[in-house]
Structure formats: structure tokens, C-alpha cells
Amino acid sequence: MKPCLILAVPVLLAACNSGPPVPDWKMNAQSALERSTGAYMGGRDLVEQNEFAHARDDIAATGKVDLVIRAELIRCAARTAALVFDECTGFAALRADATPADIAYADYLAGRARPADAALLPEPQRAVLAAASDSAAATAVKGIADPLSQLVAAGALFKANRATPELIGQAIATSSDQGWRRPLLAWLNVQALRADKAGDADEATRIRRRIALVENQPR
């Protein structure tokens, strides 16, 4: 993870390495969010829950609702990267205090954003939502440099029923390169189901051997 957690939403903390000394709560929350996201992507649920609770407590102690919302969106984004379709309840509870940009991003993560919302999204995601075709959107995803932002964009397209085979392959490659077990398994299962639907039994069997390899790794 990066020292300043960019992920797929605006940076929680500005100017991590310059300006006046950063208050302890900011550094603690930032570090906990990074550990929480890393644990989630690796499939370590208890660690993720504990670290996120620490981060949220540190932020909530300031009364800064906008930053709590941002933390909840970071958590939602990780789940979209791993193809989780459950509602982001943490954000939903704060939606009344969310900005139009927050709401647009939450809708994007849920796969229901409109192209007109693109200008409200974090910069890496704008071209993805604004793409006129599914293939163009997949190309835009490939052009995102940050691995997590790339997976979030892929997950958002999947939820919007815009995932191409190329997009799925890219998401698998990115998850594999980063060693992120949870999204890797999610995207491999999508690929296996598509092979089944296409009647390619050999390919489906090959993919499921890879799934078994990932699942059998010690936690």
C-alpha cells in the first residue's frame, strides 16, 4: 500500500509528507485503513474488521462526517473490487450527509451511475464511466495505473453488466500480480462460469484447478 492511501476515492489525508505536523489521529487512521484494505484483499476478515474499526473510531472522534463517509467509501470500493454485491451499509447510514460526489461514487460502485455523473468521480474512474462502449471501458480500466483503482473500476463495470472477457482477464491478472486472494477467486469464478456457459469444459476445468490452488493456500 502507498503511504498516502489513494485507492479509488479522494485521499483521506492531504499532504502526508509536507506542511505542519500531522495529528496522530490522521496517521493512525490512515495506517489502519491501509491495513484494513490489505487484509480484506487477502481474505483476512477478522483483521480487516478490527483495523477498520480502529480507523473509523479515530476519524469519528473528530466529528468530521465527511471523512467518515470517505472511509466507508474506501471500504465499499474494496468490496466492489472483489465483486461483492451487498449494500454498503456503512455509507447508507450516512447518505443524508453525503455530497453529490459521494453519492455519485457510491452509485458508481453499485453499478448504477449515469455517464453524466462522470465528472463527479475520482479522476481514475471518469473515463471508465464515460466510455461509449464496453470495449472502450475495458481499455480505460487497463489504463489505470493503481492496481486497486483498476480492480474497483472492473468491479463497477461488472455490476453494470458491462464486463468483457478482456476486462475479466485483466482483473484476474491484476489480482494475481498483487497476490490478492479474495478478488482473484471472485474473478476466476466468473471466468469459470463463462467457460461453462460457452460449453468449453476443458477451459472451465483448467480454471477450477487454478481456483483450487488459490483456495488451498494456508491462511
VOMAR-647224 format. One record per residue (C-alpha): residue number from 1; residue in one letter; x, y, z. Coordinates in pm, whole numbers, plus 50000, padded with zeros to 5 digits. Layout:
BEGIN
> n / res / u / v / w
> NUM / a / X / Y / Z
...
// end
This chain:
BEGIN
> n / res / u / v / w
> 1 / m / 50000 / 50000 / 50000
> 2 / k / 50105 / 50359 / 49949
> 3 / p / 50196 / 50597 / 50233
> 4 / c / 49906 / 50820 / 50131
> 5 / l / 49611 / 50592 / 50068
> 6 / i / 49474 / 50697 / 49730
> 7 / l / 49280 / 50384 / 49640
> 8 / a / 48976 / 50466 / 49433
> 9 / v / 48844 / 50768 / 49621
> 10 / p / 48998 / 51106 / 49707
> 11 / v / 49285 / 51095 / 49954
> 12 / l / 49169 / 51083 / 50314
> 13 / l / 49463 / 51290 / 50432
> 14 / a / 49613 / 51576 / 50237
> 15 / a / 49987 / 51641 / 50212
> 16 / c / 50113 / 51342 / 50407
> 17 / n / 50475 / 51445 / 50369
> 18 / s / 50464 / 51824 / 50383
> 19 / g / 50327 / 52111 / 50588
> 20 / p / 50263 / 52121 / 50964
> 21 / p / 50296 / 51803 / 51172
> 22 / v / 50011 / 51565 / 51103
> 23 / p / 49793 / 51491 / 51409
> 24 / d / 49825 / 51140 / 51547
> 25 / w / 49464 / 51053 / 51467
> 26 / k / 49524 / 51115 / 51098
> 27 / m / 49832 / 50897 / 51079
> 28 / n / 49670 / 50624 / 51287
> 29 / a / 49353 / 50627 / 51078
> 30 / q / 49547 / 50626 / 50752
> 31 / s / 49764 / 50331 / 50859
> 32 / a / 49464 / 50137 / 50988
> 33 / l / 49274 / 50193 / 50663
> 34 / e / 49569 / 50067 / 50463
> 35 / r / 49599 / 49757 / 50681
> 36 / s / 49225 / 49702 / 50667
> 37 / t / 49216 / 49717 / 50288
> 38 / g / 49519 / 49491 / 50253
> 39 / a / 49367 / 49237 / 50492
> 40 / y / 49038 / 49238 / 50305
> 41 / m / 49201 / 49179 / 49970
> 42 / g / 49398 / 48893 / 50123
> 43 / g / 49084 / 48733 / 50266
> 44 / r / 49168 / 48801 / 50633
> 45 / d / 48827 / 48909 / 50757
> 46 / l / 48894 / 48945 / 51129
> 47 / v / 49200 / 49163 / 51071
> 48 / e / 49003 / 49375 / 50824
> 49 / q / 48717 / 49427 / 51069
> 50 / n / 48945 / 49520 / 51358
> 51 / e / 49161 / 49759 / 51158
> 52 / f / 48863 / 49933 / 51000
> 53 / a / 48701 / 49973 / 51341
> 54 / h / 49018 / 50141 / 51469
> 55 / a / 49030 / 50374 / 51168
> 56 / r / 48665 / 50467 / 51192
> 57 / d / 48687 / 50532 / 51565
> 58 / d / 48984 / 50765 / 51517
> 59 / i / 48802 / 50959 / 51245
> 60 / a / 48465 / 50967 / 51421
> 61 / a / 48628 / 51114 / 51731
> 62 / t / 48686 / 51434 / 51530
> 63 / g / 48321 / 51470 / 51433
> 64 / k / 48424 / 51507 / 51068
> 65 / v / 48135 / 51334 / 50894
> 66 / d / 48285 / 51389 / 50550
> 67 / l / 48593 / 51187 / 50643
> 68 / v / 48389 / 50906 / 50797
> 69 / i / 48192 / 50890 / 50471
> 70 / r / 48517 / 50876 / 50276
> 71 / a / 48643 / 50589 / 50492
> 72 / e / 48318 / 50400 / 50436
> 73 / l / 48353 / 50454 / 50060
> 74 / i / 48707 / 50318 / 50071
> 75 / r / 48566 / 50006 / 50236
> 76 / c / 48288 / 49984 / 49977
> 77 / a / 48539 / 50020 / 49695
> 78 / a / 48740 / 49720 / 49815
> 79 / r / 48425 / 49512 / 49814
> 80 / t / 48338 / 49619 / 49462
> 81 / a / 48687 / 49514 / 49353
> 82 / a / 48609 / 49168 / 49491
> 83 / l / 48263 / 49157 / 49324
> 84 / v / 48062 / 49179 / 49646
> 85 / f / 47705 / 49283 / 49568
> 86 / d / 47587 / 49352 / 49923
> 87 / e / 47477 / 49707 / 50004
> 88 / c / 47741 / 49928 / 50162
> 89 / t / 47552 / 49972 / 50487
> 90 / g / 47815 / 50195 / 50647
> 91 / f / 47774 / 50452 / 50371
> 92 / a / 47397 / 50410 / 50352
> 93 / a / 47367 / 50510 / 50718
> 94 / l / 47547 / 50839 / 50638
> 95 / r / 47395 / 50909 / 50298
> 96 / a / 47189 / 51204 / 50426
> 97 / d / 47513 / 51392 / 50494
> 98 / a / 47690 / 51286 / 50175
> 99 / t / 47787 / 51528 / 49899
> 100 / p / 47672 / 51481 / 49538
> 101 / a / 48021 / 51348 / 49460
> 102 / d / 47997 / 51093 / 49743
> 103 / i / 47658 / 50977 / 49619
> 104 / a / 47777 / 50957 / 49259
> 105 / y / 48071 / 50745 / 49367
> 106 / a / 47854 / 50515 / 49577
> 107 / d / 47620 / 50471 / 49280
> 108 / y / 47921 / 50400 / 49059
> 109 / l / 48041 / 50129 / 49297
> 110 / a / 47693 / 49975 / 49283
> 111 / g / 47693 / 49973 / 48902
> 112 / r / 47411 / 50222 / 48866
> 113 / a / 47590 / 50552 / 48795
> 114 / r / 47498 / 50754 / 48487
> 115 / p / 47751 / 50882 / 48231
> 116 / a / 47653 / 51234 / 48336
> 117 / d / 47800 / 51157 / 48680
> 118 / a / 48150 / 51100 / 48540
> 119 / a / 48272 / 51449 / 48628
> 120 / l / 48189 / 51385 / 48994
> 121 / l / 48402 / 51071 / 49019
> 122 / p / 48766 / 51036 / 49126
> 123 / e / 48990 / 51101 / 48827
> 124 / p / 49089 / 50736 / 48757
> 125 / q / 48724 / 50635 / 48721
> 126 / r / 48591 / 50914 / 48499
> 127 / a / 48694 / 50773 / 48162
> 128 / v / 48556 / 50432 / 48259
> 129 / l / 48206 / 50562 / 48327
> 130 / a / 48209 / 50797 / 48028
> 131 / a / 48320 / 50527 / 47780
> 132 / a / 48073 / 50485 / 47497
> 133 / s / 48119 / 50109 / 47459
> 134 / d / 48208 / 49814 / 47679
> 135 / s / 48534 / 49760 / 47493
> 136 / a / 48629 / 50125 / 47537
> 137 / a / 48551 / 50098 / 47907
> 138 / a / 48775 / 49791 / 47935
> 139 / t / 49054 / 49984 / 47764
> 140 / a / 49005 / 50271 / 48010
> 141 / v / 49033 / 50028 / 48301
> 142 / k / 49357 / 49887 / 48165
> 143 / g / 49498 / 50238 / 48155
> 144 / i / 49451 / 50293 / 48530
> 145 / a / 49792 / 50268 / 48694
> 146 / d / 49687 / 50198 / 49053
> 147 / p / 49602 / 49825 / 49088
> 148 / l / 49322 / 49872 / 49339
> 149 / s / 49160 / 50156 / 49146
> 150 / q / 49180 / 49935 / 48838
> 151 / l / 49003 / 49648 / 49012
> 152 / v / 48738 / 49880 / 49152
> 153 / a / 48666 / 50006 / 48802
> 154 / a / 48645 / 49649 / 48673
> 155 / g / 48407 / 49556 / 48953
> 156 / a / 48186 / 49856 / 48885
> 157 / l / 48163 / 49758 / 48518
> 158 / f / 48078 / 49401 / 48613
> 159 / k / 47795 / 49520 / 48837
> 160 / a / 47669 / 49733 / 48549
> 161 / n / 47668 / 49425 / 48320
> 162 / r / 47945 / 49574 / 48106
> 163 / a / 48225 / 49325 / 48170
> 164 / t / 48401 / 49193 / 47859
> 165 / p / 48622 / 48881 / 47852
> 166 / e / 48921 / 49113 / 47821
> 167 / l / 48816 / 49303 / 48134
> 168 / i / 48781 / 48980 / 48330
> 169 / g / 49122 / 48862 / 48216
> 170 / q / 49277 / 49194 / 48317
> 171 / a / 49114 / 49180 / 48661
> 172 / i / 49247 / 48828 / 48712
> 173 / a / 49597 / 48930 / 48607
> 174 / t / 49597 / 49233 / 48836
> 175 / s / 49467 / 49036 / 49134
> 176 / s / 49725 / 48765 / 49073
> 177 / d / 50014 / 49011 / 49035
> 178 / q / 49924 / 49174 / 49366
> 179 / g / 49871 / 48844 / 49549
> 180 / w / 49514 / 48945 / 49638
> 181 / r / 49337 / 48615 / 49707
> 182 / r / 48982 / 48744 / 49756
> 183 / p / 48933 / 48930 / 49425
> 184 / l / 49135 / 48667 / 49240
> 185 / l / 48896 / 48394 / 49348
> 186 / a / 48594 / 48609 / 49266
> 187 / w / 48712 / 48689 / 48915
> 188 / l / 48831 / 48334 / 48845
> 189 / n / 48487 / 48203 / 48938
> 190 / v / 48331 / 48447 / 48694
> 191 / q / 48568 / 48324 / 48424
> 192 / a / 48489 / 47960 / 48504
> 193 / l / 48114 / 48020 / 48485
> 194 / r / 48155 / 48191 / 48149
> 195 / a / 48353 / 47894 / 48021
> 196 / d / 48073 / 47665 / 48139
> 197 / k / 47815 / 47879 / 47960
> 198 / a / 48023 / 47870 / 47642
> 199 / g / 48043 / 47492 / 47660
> 200 / d / 48422 / 47492 / 47698
> 201 / a / 48459 / 47214 / 47954
> 202 / d / 48838 / 47193 / 47923
> 203 / e / 48882 / 47563 / 47992
> 204 / a / 48640 / 47552 / 48284
> 205 / t / 48830 / 47259 / 48434
> 206 / r / 49162 / 47440 / 48391
> 207 / i / 49031 / 47750 / 48565
> 208 / r / 48889 / 47547 / 48853
> 209 / r / 49227 / 47380 / 48905
> 210 / r / 49368 / 47729 / 48949
> 211 / i / 49086 / 47818 / 49190
> 212 / a / 49164 / 47508 / 49396
> 213 / l / 49529 / 47609 / 49413
> 214 / v / 49440 / 47954 / 49547
> 215 / e / 49182 / 47821 / 49793
> 216 / n / 49419 / 47562 / 49939
> 217 / q / 49680 / 47817 / 50041
> 218 / p / 49724 / 47841 / 50419
> 219 / r / 49556 / 48146 / 50575
// end
